[in-house]
């Protein structure tokens, strides 16, 4: 660690050979004085003409000290105590020292705020700019004593001008003084002030850390500064970069101390967010699993077999679904208040995360935000109607749904984000929103929205969700209506604007969602490759120029087969082929029954 100089010690210190450059300097200068001025030889004759020897002139000794040595460096702590002091003493106890001939000069200009006592001259600058400084102690010619009755201003070193205006400062130093050309330099101090503490900017950790894992702490600070975390420390390189690896990530606060070469220090505290474990993949290939699908071994085990076969590398688990229920053991007070924490089936989320992470498989937590019949119906039953989307008459809006939460209501927004935040803290690797939109239809009303465009409100929700989720290191995605790429006003999903806050968008481009002739495809339901190819082209244009990936939902259900398509395997394979042909190697499969067609799956070439 750099040498630190104590600044609380007295300033009267004597130089010691080999001492720090910050050590005090002390010098003695002996000067003969007569009647308080510089010494003049005095001789006289007796009445009979006998030459009498003059009494020896009193001799003044100057004891010069400073808290910085010539060529030293002063840090912030030392600058507070920096002082230059001259103490005068006489070898004749009856004589008083005269300090009028002494002057301090800083940077070529006289110092005007010197403190002068009976036998001491002292200057404590307090604050000085960073950089090189020079202070000199000078002996200057003493002005002639005024004739009797000519002004009072010469007393105590004060100067008087011809108009009788007293221009001396309170301490007796002339505010308009100039350095005398005939001045004699008694002492010089050249030193550097370095009082700006080193800044610390961290580049790692960025986001949550895994409890128990090694932790890389990296960033930048002042070149040559020492960065310490507890007993671990490292010196920053010539560019100010530093890296320090801790054996395990600490809980709570990470405290850093940076000390530069001058001894200035700065502290930084970083609130660490830890998660139990984490799993990541570069490209998502996943399947949807509901609460009950994970709880039932007959449905969960085939999903695990898909993982073992390498056909999927991630699992999408519902956290809050279209029923408005929360499918894990949430501690959310609002969920308890409205009764959404009582699903028919419950996922042991901690155990699911541990099991899947043990296989290197990330968990994608699906949160259905605003399609929420539990919340909407509770709101109308309890006199809190503004929590729900209303119809044009102020009643509960249903349309073809069972109820929608009001995205213009802060309490509804907070409820949904808090659910996602809670899951992310438990180790869920992705938060994948669904139904972050208004219900389709023109008669819905949103209390509190005012003149705000619904698209703006949904973008703001996406931004706020990103802000709250990103510290946990979870990826952020949103399931969006297929038509939103080129018709954002339909359900208030503006894809380019939302993409600013999303790692990926998951368009629901199911063939069964499109009517005849959509995007030039005569019968989308029976032409899965063609409609997927056409829709993905539009979606790629919608996110062009952003870093947002496209992870499309693909349809793997019995529905097309019930309407005449000949093979579920081929139905899925055509969608996957079209996705890969579009340059997208990611997908999530949907089947509400959680039964998937492994023979229709394939990996990218």
Secondary structure as the mmCIF struct_conf table of DSSP 4:
data_model
#
loop_
_struct_conf.conf_type_id
_struct_conf.id
_struct_conf.beg_label_comp_id
_struct_conf.beg_label_asym_id
_struct_conf.beg_label_seq_id
_struct_conf.end_label_comp_id
_struct_conf.end_label_asym_id
_struct_conf.end_label_seq_id
BEND BEND1 UNK A 7 UNK A 9
BEND BEND2 UNK A 11 UNK A 11
TURN_TY1_P TURN_TY1_P1 UNK A 17 UNK A 18
TURN_TY1_P TURN_TY1_P2 UNK A 21 UNK A 22
BEND BEND3 UNK A 23 UNK A 23
STRN STRN1 UNK A 25 UNK A 34
TURN_TY1_P TURN_TY1_P3 UNK A 35 UNK A 36
STRN STRN2 UNK A 37 UNK A 38
STRN STRN3 UNK A 44 UNK A 45
TURN_TY1_P TURN_TY1_P4 UNK A 47 UNK A 48
BEND BEND4 UNK A 49 UNK A 49
HELX_LH_PP_P HELX_LH_PP_P1 UNK A 50 UNK A 50
STRN STRN4 UNK A 51 UNK A 52
HELX_LH_PP_P HELX_LH_PP_P2 UNK A 53 UNK A 57
STRN STRN5 UNK A 58 UNK A 66
BEND BEND5 UNK A 67 UNK A 68
TURN_TY1_P TURN_TY1_P5 UNK A 70 UNK A 71
STRN STRN6 UNK A 73 UNK A 74
HELX_RH_AL_P HELX_RH_AL_P1 UNK A 76 UNK A 81
STRN STRN7 UNK A 84 UNK A 90
BEND BEND6 UNK A 91 UNK A 92
TURN_TY1_P TURN_TY1_P6 UNK A 93 UNK A 94
TURN_TY1_P TURN_TY1_P7 UNK A 100 UNK A 101
STRN STRN8 UNK A 102 UNK A 106
TURN_TY1_P TURN_TY1_P8 UNK A 107 UNK A 108
STRN STRN9 UNK A 109 UNK A 110
BEND BEND7 UNK A 112 UNK A 112
STRN STRN10 UNK A 115 UNK A 116
BEND BEND8 UNK A 118 UNK A 119
STRN STRN11 UNK A 120 UNK A 123
BEND BEND9 UNK A 130 UNK A 130
STRN STRN12 UNK A 131 UNK A 139
HELX_LH_PP_P HELX_LH_PP_P3 UNK A 141 UNK A 147
TURN_TY1_P TURN_TY1_P9 UNK A 148 UNK A 149
BEND BEND10 UNK A 150 UNK A 150
BEND BEND11 UNK A 152 UNK A 152
TURN_TY1_P TURN_TY1_P10 UNK A 153 UNK A 154
HELX_RH_3T_P HELX_RH_3T_P1 UNK A 155 UNK A 157
STRN STRN13 UNK A 160 UNK A 160
TURN_TY1_P TURN_TY1_P11 UNK A 162 UNK A 163
STRN STRN14 UNK A 166 UNK A 166
STRN STRN15 UNK A 168 UNK A 168
TURN_TY1_P TURN_TY1_P12 UNK A 170 UNK A 171
BEND BEND12 UNK A 172 UNK A 172
STRN STRN16 UNK A 174 UNK A 174
TURN_TY1_P TURN_TY1_P13 UNK A 175 UNK A 176
TURN_TY1_P TURN_TY1_P14 UNK A 181 UNK A 182
HELX_LH_PP_P HELX_LH_PP_P4 UNK A 183 UNK A 183
STRN STRN17 UNK A 184 UNK A 193
HELX_LH_PP_P HELX_LH_PP_P5 UNK A 196 UNK A 199
STRN STRN18 UNK A 201 UNK A 204
BEND BEND13 UNK A 205 UNK A 205
BEND BEND14 UNK A 207 UNK A 207
STRN STRN19 UNK A 209 UNK A 210
TURN_TY1_P TURN_TY1_P15 UNK A 211 UNK A 212
BEND BEND15 UNK A 213 UNK A 213
STRN STRN20 UNK A 215 UNK A 220
BEND BEND16 UNK A 222 UNK A 222
TURN_TY1_P TURN_TY1_P16 UNK A 223 UNK A 224
STRN STRN21 UNK A 226 UNK A 229
TURN_TY1_P TURN_TY1_P17 UNK A 230 UNK A 231
STRN STRN22 UNK A 232 UNK A 235
TURN_TY1_P TURN_TY1_P18 UNK A 238 UNK A 239
BEND BEND17 UNK A 240 UNK A 240
STRN STRN23 UNK A 241 UNK A 246
BEND BEND18 UNK A 247 UNK A 248
HELX_LH_PP_P HELX_LH_PP_P6 UNK A 249 UNK A 250
BEND BEND19 UNK A 251 UNK A 252
STRN STRN24 UNK A 253 UNK A 259
TURN_TY1_P TURN_TY1_P19 UNK A 261 UNK A 262
BEND BEND20 UNK A 263 UNK A 263
STRN STRN25 UNK A 265 UNK A 271
STRN STRN26 UNK A 274 UNK A 275
BEND BEND21 UNK A 276 UNK A 276
BEND BEND22 UNK A 282 UNK A 283
STRN STRN27 UNK A 285 UNK A 289
HELX_RH_AL_P HELX_RH_AL_P2 UNK A 291 UNK A 295
HELX_RH_AL_P HELX_RH_AL_P3 UNK A 297 UNK A 308
TURN_TY1_P TURN_TY1_P20 UNK A 309 UNK A 310
BEND BEND23 UNK A 311 UNK A 311
BEND BEND24 UNK A 313 UNK A 313
STRN STRN28 UNK A 314 UNK A 320
TURN_TY1_P TURN_TY1_P21 UNK A 322 UNK A 323
BEND BEND25 UNK A 324 UNK A 324
STRN STRN29 UNK A 326 UNK A 326
BEND BEND26 UNK A 328 UNK A 328
HELX_RH_AL_P HELX_RH_AL_P4 UNK A 333 UNK A 338
TURN_TY1_P TURN_TY1_P22 UNK A 339 UNK A 341
BEND BEND27 UNK A 344 UNK A 345
HELX_RH_AL_P HELX_RH_AL_P5 UNK A 349 UNK A 358
TURN_TY1_P TURN_TY1_P23 UNK A 359 UNK A 360
STRN STRN30 UNK A 362 UNK A 368
BEND BEND28 UNK A 370 UNK A 370
STRN STRN31 UNK A 371 UNK A 371
HELX_RH_AL_P HELX_RH_AL_P6 UNK A 373 UNK A 381
TURN_TY1_P TURN_TY1_P24 UNK A 382 UNK A 383
HELX_RH_3T_P HELX_RH_3T_P2 UNK A 385 UNK A 387
STRN STRN32 UNK A 388 UNK A 388
STRN STRN33 UNK A 390 UNK A 390
TURN_TY1_P TURN_TY1_P25 UNK A 392 UNK A 393
BEND BEND29 UNK A 394 UNK A 395
STRN STRN34 UNK A 396 UNK A 396
TURN_TY1_P TURN_TY1_P26 UNK A 399 UNK A 400
BEND BEND30 UNK A 401 UNK A 402
STRN STRN35 UNK A 404 UNK A 405
TURN_TY1_P TURN_TY1_P27 UNK A 407 UNK A 408
HELX_RH_AL_P HELX_RH_AL_P7 UNK A 410 UNK A 426
TURN_TY1_P TURN_TY1_P28 UNK A 427 UNK A 427
BEND BEND31 UNK A 429 UNK A 429
STRN STRN36 UNK A 430 UNK A 434
BEND BEND32 UNK A 437 UNK A 437
HELX_LH_PP_P HELX_LH_PP_P7 UNK A 438 UNK A 439
BEND BEND33 UNK A 440 UNK A 442
STRN STRN37 UNK A 445 UNK A 445
TURN_TY1_P TURN_TY1_P29 UNK A 447 UNK A 448
TURN_TY1_P TURN_TY1_P30 UNK A 450 UNK A 451
HELX_RH_AL_P HELX_RH_AL_P8 UNK A 454 UNK A 469
HELX_RH_3T_P HELX_RH_3T_P3 UNK A 470 UNK A 472
TURN_TY1_P TURN_TY1_P31 UNK A 473 UNK A 473
STRN STRN38 UNK A 475 UNK A 481
HELX_RH_3T_P HELX_RH_3T_P4 UNK A 482 UNK A 485
TURN_TY1_P TURN_TY1_P32 UNK A 486 UNK A 486
TURN_TY1_P TURN_TY1_P33 UNK A 488 UNK A 492
HELX_RH_AL_P HELX_RH_AL_P9 UNK A 495 UNK A 499
TURN_TY1_P TURN_TY1_P34 UNK A 500 UNK A 501
BEND BEND34 UNK A 503 UNK A 503
STRN STRN39 UNK A 504 UNK A 508
HELX_RH_3T_P HELX_RH_3T_P5 UNK A 511 UNK A 513
TURN_TY1_P TURN_TY1_P35 UNK A 516 UNK A 517
HELX_RH_3T_P HELX_RH_3T_P6 UNK A 518 UNK A 520
TURN_TY1_P TURN_TY1_P36 UNK A 522 UNK A 523
HELX_RH_3T_P HELX_RH_3T_P7 UNK A 524 UNK A 526
HELX_RH_AL_P HELX_RH_AL_P10 UNK A 528 UNK A 542
TURN_TY1_P TURN_TY1_P37 UNK A 543 UNK A 545
BEND BEND35 UNK A 546 UNK A 547
STRN STRN40 UNK A 549 UNK A 550
STRN STRN41 UNK A 552 UNK A 555
BEND BEND36 UNK A 557 UNK A 558
HELX_RH_AL_P HELX_RH_AL_P11 UNK A 559 UNK A 562
TURN_TY1_P TURN_TY1_P38 UNK A 563 UNK A 564
BEND BEND37 UNK A 566 UNK A 566
HELX_RH_AL_P HELX_RH_AL_P12 UNK A 568 UNK A 581
TURN_TY1_P TURN_TY1_P39 UNK A 582 UNK A 583
STRN STRN42 UNK A 587 UNK A 590
TURN_TY1_P TURN_TY1_P40 UNK A 592 UNK A 593
HELX_RH_3T_P HELX_RH_3T_P8 UNK A 598 UNK A 600
#
